[in-house]
Amino acid sequence: MEIRHLTSDDLDAVLDNRRRAFGPLSGGGAETWRKLVSPMLPEGRYLGAFDGPRLVGTARINPYVQWWHGRPLSMGGVAGVTVAPEDRGRGVGRALTHAAIERCAELGHAVSALYPATTPVYRSAGYEHAGVLQRITVPAEALRTLGGPGGAAGPGGTVKLRRMGPADAAEVVALIGRVHAAARASGPLSFDERTWRLWLEDDDDFCYLAEDGFVVYRWSDGNIEVDNLLAGSEATARALWSMVGSASTVAKSVKAFVDPADPVLWMLRERSKDEVSQTRWMFRLIDLPAAVEGRGFPAGVRAEIPVEVTDALRPGNAGPWLLRVDGGAGSVTRRDATGGDRAGGDATRLTIGGMSALFAGVPTATLRRAGLLSGGSPDTDDALDAAFGCTAYMIDYF
């Protein structure tokens, strides 16, 4: 089996593999897919596994920015992982996953994330469950009434909304960065401008832009689905949500992908039981020093903790490190194997999956009981939780 970069000549075979793995795409869906992936081919972002001339599997690495405590990191979003039905069980998926990790490193991604169809293959490659994609269902009428004085959109309100399209892609990307940085968000991602331009061309989506927020939504079976709604202020949040809810004379419910702590859940007049569905995503550190240096940390946390990481696929991540956090910034530097005593005691030992999960806010108590963390002490556990603690989430599926 050979793994190589795919070219435009391979796309028909890739599309056939995709259809066999995930089901058919509509004619329009196939055209959009080609527009999405074609620019990635010359960048070496689409890998194919071949048995002679026959394509047996694929994996794509999407170029994303992901925020961690409000700071952006380069993230490789692994998607489009397919294996032909007649070739399953041969280790094709595992080989492609390993190749995708190496390609993420070559492309300069500090971290990687994916939505797993199955956990064991990705866990064995160092990915671990990290965060959620959460969708809520709320009555449209409950949203319609959120636009109180000063928050309503339209002529009578202070928040001005306008329709947005492909020409607004750069503004949307910049706005996403400002809002996530200010909110110290952990986990959400942004597409690049070319991908946003493609999404904003979809005639089935209704897209509106404010000075500090935007919304993308559509009709679905007589109700409303919100793909993205991001707001940097209460007034804009109320204006956007109330506009979505203004269809309440027709649509009875709104389904929306949101932060689990999205302010809209605290704006609703009545809330006693949340109707929620969650999809899990997995996460991996590709370059441990770059990821820690690029991540944001709480400004009030100061710590020096010896850690030891094992990573069979990326030896540069493995070994003894001294983790430092101070003034909202972090770093890891190499230390001697005997440096634990000088740095404050027995090192905290983690698999790369455990380190990735810790980075994404999974508590040390959970990691210990799952066998992903050992060593250290209660004090170092507290310090690690204070440094990395967050509720990681996405609002985009890929």
Disulfide bonds with the S-S distance in Angstrom:
none
